[in-house]
Amino acid sequence: MPVPAPAAEPEPPVPGSDPDTHRFECRSCGFVYDPGEGIAKLAIAPGTPFSALDVASFRCPVCRSKVAAFRDIGPRNKPSGFEENLGYGLGVNQLTPGQKNVLIFGGFALAFAFFLSLYSLR
């Protein structure tokens, strides 16, 4: 008598694939709604997904655009840029926008520190 194969366990969801955790950007002004932060100015609690916002009454806090003006830009930890270009650039294209800011402004701070150190030479 053959032994039945064990039922396949469902795969765990990929982090960031849940649309309720995605950020949305206003195409009019560039404001980014992050469900992890909410909007204190509009009394929207952190953890409120964009899909739970009232379509009739929600407006962009910067430019007052309607919900239709927002587009999904993915989760917070998603690398910025076009998907087909993420494999180029010595790995820099794989960085998130926050990591790119640290790299850029950290480089400026280091260059400025080196420039100031030249005054110590005689």
Secondary structure as GFF3:
##gff-version 3
##sequence-region A 1 122
A	DSSP	three_ten_helix	19	21	.	.	.	ID=ss1
A	DSSP	beta_strand	23	26	.	.	.	ID=ss2
A	DSSP	beta_strand	32	33	.	.	.	ID=ss3
A	DSSP	three_ten_helix	40	42	.	.	.	ID=ss4
A	DSSP	three_ten_helix	50	52	.	.	.	ID=ss5
A	DSSP	three_ten_helix	67	69	.	.	.	ID=ss6
A	DSSP	beta_strand	70	74	.	.	.	ID=ss7
A	DSSP	three_ten_helix	83	85	.	.	.	ID=ss8
A	DSSP	three_ten_helix	92	94	.	.	.	ID=ss9
A	DSSP	alpha_helix	97	117	.	.	.	ID=ss10
A	DSSP	three_ten_helix	118	120	.	.	.	ID=ss11
###
